Amino acid sequence: MAKTIRGNKDGQNGENQTYSIPGRGAAIPRRQVVQEVKQGQHPNHAVYERNGQEFVRSKPDAQQQNNVDPDQ
């Protein structure tokens, strides 16, 4: 279970084709990380779809500064 998953912004338009997970590596393929999140291995993260592709992002937490404000 990863507490932090970071996108590498290594795709053609800056999208994440690989992710970094501390202790596991710096270039884990997007497809693999998406599958792990779907299987519940990273409960602090969710899968979302954009332009027909699935990506991983963090779920909101208790720290307001880390989250997108829906009123903005």
Residue pairs with C-beta under 8 A, 6 or more apart in sequence:
1 41
1 42
1 43
2 21
2 22
2 24
2 41
2 42
2 44
2 45
3 22
3 44
4 21
4 22
5 19
5 20
5 21
5 33
5 42
5 45
5 56
5 58
6 19
6 20
6 21
7 16
7 19
7 20
7 55
7 56
8 16
8 17
8 18
8 19
8 20
8 26
8 27
9 15
9 16
10 16
10 17
10 18
11 17
15 50
15 53
15 55
16 30
16 55
16 56
17 29
17 30
18 26
18 27
18 28
18 29
18 30
19 28
19 30
19 33
19 56
20 26
20 27
20 28
21 28
21 33
30 54
30 55
30 56
33 42
33 56
34 47
34 54
34 55
34 56
36 42
37 45
37 46
37 47
37 56
38 47
42 56
44 58
44 59
44 61
45 56
45 57
45 58
45 59
46 56
46 57
46 58
46 59
47 54
47 55
47 56
48 54
48 55
48 56
48 57
49 55
58 66
60 66
60 67
60 68
61 67
